[in-house]
């Protein structure tokens, strides 16, 4: 009886390599991770905006899938990575929280092997994250107007980030036996991510050692001009995952030469991947210089309805959308308006030398660059080509392109050094831009709502754009409320007078009976071309 009442002896762990037990634990824990309320909430928050966009018709019909794969990384880091950290941490601490950790000493699985099971459970979770990312980015790539394809390495980055933070959650549980440590770490990560996103715009290299990647520039660039070291970055992240995993195993009691070799190898992979990201890509740099100066050799041109459209190969699906806008403007002007060289639209990107971190280029530099671009257009057989950028799909984009085409028809040449257009020409340009398509009017009003002093038709990624002073734009905006065909007939009858640079905006008021604001003081007036 005394023997029965004595403290029981703790059985020694079974020796050997209990792979099957570890895999069984990993299978059970992976299912628990996937069905945990935090994981489900992360999936709903991630997919919710995408589903709403698909059902409401608000999804972009002209996406850039490569940029979509980048944009989901920060959300994936916070949602899926944060969920993986919390859920994995709670899973490792379950025995401690339920006060059953002493019972684990009699099981076949020693502590390092149990930690290995929790680490392996992260892989199915990462695969599920990859499926969700594939749905969102793949949906963008399947759009008829999608520009290019996503980079496979950038698609894999978000699932790897989820596994990385899950591994950190496992390590944290082995370091701190507190259920609040992981949520606090997620909060700290969210603050750090926001700060990193704000700092990342300072240079093109610092952000490469962060877990997520950021776009090359504030606008899309063709795939052949991208300098993002996606595969090297993925290698860097994989090395960090391995370091965290080995550290968690070591903290659990794993020892021996294999652990040392694994730790050294993982650290070497992480360091090599991080350093490799900082090596300049001279080939991409030269391609950017060439594309900025003269994109014609890199582009494909199509002729539609007598208009030539030239775009980078990734962006040729956008030509149909451009043509809709251009034809909408041409329908509103008389045949005599097509003066000068045949109408052409060329896509441009300021891929090299674009000012970052708040830097600005001078007006002289902008004018010189526009002159060089005009010379390159003429040499490519598309003189006085209308410039468009690498952003498309919104009502604003349609209004900006319509304004550029209208300028070309009104002035007889593309905008170069005289960016403002005043008088009657300015009012007619505003009306043409607003009536080009069913959505351009909304885009025009959006431009006007967020402007002051002049109505801007600015291209994304360029320091300059066409502008119409508010006083001259007001009659054009008022004409949008009149019947389209009625205004078009009057414009055609008085075209020569309305497009003359010396015709004042008061003439528009007289012809159409719309109000014209009083003149501004001389010192507040815009200099017009």
N, C-alpha and C positions, 0 to 999 in steps of 0.2 A: 504493500500500500504506500509505503514511504517513497518507493521508486516511482510510483505512478504520479504522486503529487509533486515530485521534484520538477524543476524547470526543464522543459524539453530541450534536447540538443538540436541546434540548427544543422540541417543536413548540408553536406558539402555539395556545391554545384557539380553536376555531371560533367565529366571531362569529355573532350572531343570537339568537333566543329559542328554545332547544332544549326546547320544551314536551314533545314526544313522548318524548324521552330521560328527562326528569324523571319523567313519568308511568310510563314503563316501570320506572324504578328504584323508584318508590313501590309499584308492583304487586309486584315481586319482594320488596322489604323487608317489605311487609305480610304476605305469605305466610310469610316467615321468622319474623316476630314471632308470628304465630298458632300456628305449630307448634313454637315454641321450648319446651324442657322447662320453663322457668320459667313461661311463660304457661299451659301445660297444668297444671302443679302448682297455680297460682293458681285455675284453673277447678275443679279437683277439690276443693280445700279450700273453695271457696265453695259448690259444689253438694252436697258430701258430707253436711253436716248436714241439708240440706233433703230429700235423697233418703232418708236414714235415717229421718227423721220420717214421710215418706210411706209407706215400706215397713213400719215398725214400728207404725204407727197412733198414734204419739205427737204428730202434728201438731195444732196448735190448731184445733178445729172452729169457733171463733168469733173469727177474727182481725180486726184493724183494719188494712186494707191501707195506709192513709195512714201509720200508724206503722211498718209493715213497710218502706215505701219509705225512711223515715228511718233505720231500724236497719241497713239494708244498706250505708249510705253509709260508715260507719267501717270496715267490713270490706272494702268495695270500694276505699276509699282505700289500705288497707294491702296487700291482696292484688293487685288489678288495677293500682292506681297504682304500687305498688312493683315489680311485674313489668314494667310498661310502662317505668318509669324505667331499670331494669337492662338490659332487652333493647334498648331504643332506644339507650342509651349504648354498649352493646357493638357494635351495628350500625354506629354512626358511627365507632367506634374500630377497626373490623375491619381496615381498610387499614393503620392504624398498627401494630396488634398483629401483623399478618402481614408488616410491613415492605414493603408494596407501595404506600405512599401517594405515592411519587414518580412511579409509573406513571400516577396519576390526572391528572397534568398534561398528558398527551398525549390525554386523552379529550375528547369533544365537550362534556362537562358541566363547567362551572366550579364552584368550591367552593360559592358561594351556591346554585346550582341543585341541587347534590347535597344540600345541607342541606335545601332545599325538598322534595326527594324523600323524605328521611327523615321530615320533618314530615307530609307527606301520608300516609305509610304508617301513621300513628297513627289515621287516620280509620276504616279497616276494623276495626282493633283496638277502637276505641271502640264501633263498631256491634256487634261480637261481645259486648262487655261488656253493652251494652244488651239484647241478646237474653237473656243469662243472668239479668240483673236482672229482665227481664220474665217469665221463667219462674218465678222465686221469688215475686215480688210478685203476678204474675198468678195464680199458683196459689192464693195467699191470697185474692185478690179473687173467685175462682170458687167458693170454699167457700159452701155454702148459708147458713151463719151469719155470713158476712162483714159487717162494719159499714162501709158506705160504700165509696168507691172511692179509689184513690191519686191524688195530685196529679200530672199529667203532668210538671210542672217538676221535682218531686222524683224522679220516675223517671229523668229525663234527667241528673240531677246526678251520679250515680255514673259513667256513661260519660264525662261531661265531665271528671270528676276523673281518670280514667285517662288521657285525652288530655293533660290539664294536666301531670301528672307525667311522661308520656312526653316532652312538649316540654321539660320541665326537664332530662330525661336527655340530650336532644340538645344543649341549651345547655351542660350540664356537660361533655359530651365536647369541645365547642369551646373550653372554658375550661381544662380539666385533662385532659391525656392520660394518664389512669390508669384501669385497669379496676376498681380498688377504690373509686374515688370514689363511684360510684353505690350500691353496697351500703352504704357508710358513710352516705350520705345517707338511704337507706331506714331504717337503724337509727335515725338521728337523728329522722327523721319519726315513727317508731313511738313513741319516747319523748315527743316533743312532742305527739303525738295523745293519748296517755294523760294527760299533764299537762293538756292543753286540756279533755279530757272531765271531769276532776275539777274544773277551775275553772269550767266552763260553767254549773254549777248556781248560781253566785253571783248572776247577774242574767239577765234575759231578752234583753239586747241585746249584751253583749260577744261572745257566740259567733257573732254574725251575720257577722263579718268573718273567721271561720275557714273553711277549705275545705268542711267538712261542716256540716250543720245538726243541731240537736238538738231533741227533743220540746219542745213548749210547756211542759208540766208533767210531773211524774212519772207521770201517768196519761193515758189517751186523752181527747180532747175532740172534740165534734162538729165537722164541717168548717166550719160557719158561725161557730165560735168560735175557729178557729185564727188565730194572729197571725204565722205563719211567712211571711216575704216570699219565697216560693219562686221566682217569676219574676225578681224583682230580684236574688236570690242567684245564679240561673243566669246572668243578664247579667253580674254581677260576676265569676264564674268564667270566662265566655267572654272578657271583657276581659283577664284575667290570662293565659289561653292565648295570646291574640293578642300580648300584650307579650313573653311568653317566645319565641314564634315569631319575632317581628321581631328580638329581641335575638340569637337564634341566627343569623339571616341576617346581621345586622350584624357579628357576630363572625367570620363566614365570609368577610367582605370585601364584602358588599353595601353600596353607597353610592348617594347620589342623593336627589333631592327626594322621590321616592315612598316611600323607606324612612323619611324623616323624617315625612312625613305619616301613614304607617301607624303609626309608633310613637306619635305624638301622639294619633291617633284611638284606638288600642288603650288607651293610658293613660287617656284621657278616659272611655271606656266602663267601664273597671274602677273608676275613681274614682266615676263617676256611679252605677254599680250598688251600690258599697259604701256611699255616702252615702244612697242611696235606702232601703237596708235599715234605717237607723237612724231613719227618719221614723216617728213613732207612727201607728198605725192607730186613729183615734178611733172609727170605726164598729164595729170589732171589740171595742174596749174597752167601748163601751156595750152591745154584744150580750152580752159576758161578764158585765157587771153584772146585766143583766136575767135571764140564764139562771141565775145563781147565786141570785138572790133568788126568782124564780118561773119555773121552766122550762116550766110548763104551756102557754103560748102557742106554744112551739117544738116541742111534742111531739105524737105520735100515740098515741091510746089504743085498746086492743083489749080486748074482754071475752071471756074464755075460761073455761068451766066455772064461771061465776058470779063470777070474779075479774077486776078491772079492772087492766090493765097499761098504763102510760104510759112511752114511751121517746122519746128524740130520734130524728128520722127516720132517721139513719144506722144506729141500733141496733135498729130494730124486728125484724130477723131473730133477735135474741136472746130475744124474748118466748117462743118455743116452749120454749127451755131453761129459762127462769124458771118457766114453767107446770109443767114436769115436777117441779121441786123443790117448788113450792107444793102441788101435788096430792099429792105424796108425804108431806108433813107433814099435810095435811088427812085423809088416809086413816087416820092413826094416832090421831086424836082423836075424841071423840064429837061428835055434831051440836050438842050444847049448848055446845060450845066456841066456836062462832061468835057471840060476843057483840059488842055495839057496832055501829058502822057496817059496811057491806059491805067485805069485804077488798079492798085495792088495793095495788099495787106501783108505785112511781114512781121513775124513774131521776133521779139528781141528780149534778151536777158542781160542784165548788168552783172555778169557772173564774176568779173575780176575788177577790183578797185572800188567795189561798192562801199560807201562809208558806213562804218559800224560804230557802236558805242556813242551815238549822238554826234558823230563827226558830220560835217557838211562840206559839200564841194561848192566852189565859187560859181557865180553866174557865167564868168568867162570860160571856166572849164566845161560847164554844161553846154554852152553854145558851141565850143570847139568840138566836143564829143558829138553833138547833133550834126554838125557839119561833116565830120568824118563818116558818120553813119549814112548821111545823104549821099556822099561820094561812093560809099560801098554799095548802096542800093542801085545807084546808076550803073556801076560797073557790073552788077549782077543781072542787069536787064529789067529792073523794076524801079525806075526813077520815080521820085516823089511818092514812095510807098508809105501807106499809113502804118504807124507802129502800134502793135498790140503786145501784151505781156503774157506772163505764164499763170495768170489767174483768170478763171472763167466759171460761169455758172449762176451768178447772182444777177438781180435786176440792175444793180449798180454797174457791174461789168458791161452789161449791154448798153447802158446809157453812156459810159465812157467811150466805148468803141464807136457808137453812133455819133457822138460829138466829134471824134477825130475824123470820121468819114465826112461829116458835114463841113468841117473846117476845110478839108481837102477840096470839096466841091465849091465852097464859097470863095476861098482864097486862090484856088487854082494850083496850089502846091501844098505839100505836107508841112506841118508845124515844125519850125526849126528854132530860129532865134527870136521870133516874135510870138510869144506864148499867149498874149491876151488879144481878144477880138472884141471890138466895141461897136457902138452905133447900131444901125439896123441889122448889120450882119450878125452881131451878137444875139439879138432877139430871135432872128430866124434860125440860127444854129441851135438855140435852146429848144425851139419848137420842133425842129427836125429830129433832134436827139430824143425828145419826149414822145414823138409819134412813130418812131422806127418800128417798135414791136409792142406787143401787148403789155410787156413788163418794163420797158425802158422808161415809161413815164413815172412809174413808182421809183425806179432807180434814180431818176433825175431829181425827184422831190427829196429823196434821201440825201443826195449830194448837197442839195440846197439847205436842208435842215441842219446839217452839221458843218456849214461853212459860214464865213463872215467876210463881207467886203466884196467877194466875187464868188461866182458859182464855178467850182473847179471840176475839171475832167481829168483827174490825175491817174496816171498809170501806176500800178503797184510795182515798187522796185525802181522807180525813177524819181529824181529830185524835182522835175518840172512837168507841167502839163498845161493843157489849154485852160484858160480862165475867161469867164464873161463877167464883167462888173455887175453888181446887183441891180443897178439902175437900168442897165441894158437887158439883163436877164428877166426882169419883172414882166415886161410886155410879152416875152416868149412864153413864160409860165402861164400868163393869163390866156394866151391863145390856145393852150392845151384844153381849156374848158369849152372852146368853140367846136362846132362840127368840123371834123377832119377834112372832108372833101371840100367844104366851102372855103376854108383857109388855104388849102392846097391850090385851088383855082386862082385865088387872088395872088398867092406867091408866084405862080407861074406867069401870070399876066404882068407883074411888076418885077420879075426876077432881076433884070439888068440894073434896075434902080436900087433894089434892096441889097444887092451884093456889092454895090460900089462902096469903097472904103469911106468916102466922104458923106454918105447918106446918114443923117442923124437918126437916133432912135425915135425922135418925135414923129418921123414919117410913118413908122409902124403904127403909132397911135392914131394918126390921121386915117390911114388906109383901113385899119381893122376896128377902130373905135374902142381901143383898150387904153387904160390909164397908163401914163408914163410918170414915174417919180420925178420930183424937181431935181435940177442939177446939183451936184456936190460942189463944195468950195474947190478952187483950183488945186490947193495943196493935198486934197484927199482923192483926187482923180487918178485912175490907173493909166499907165502908159500903154497904148494899144498899137498893134500892128495893123 
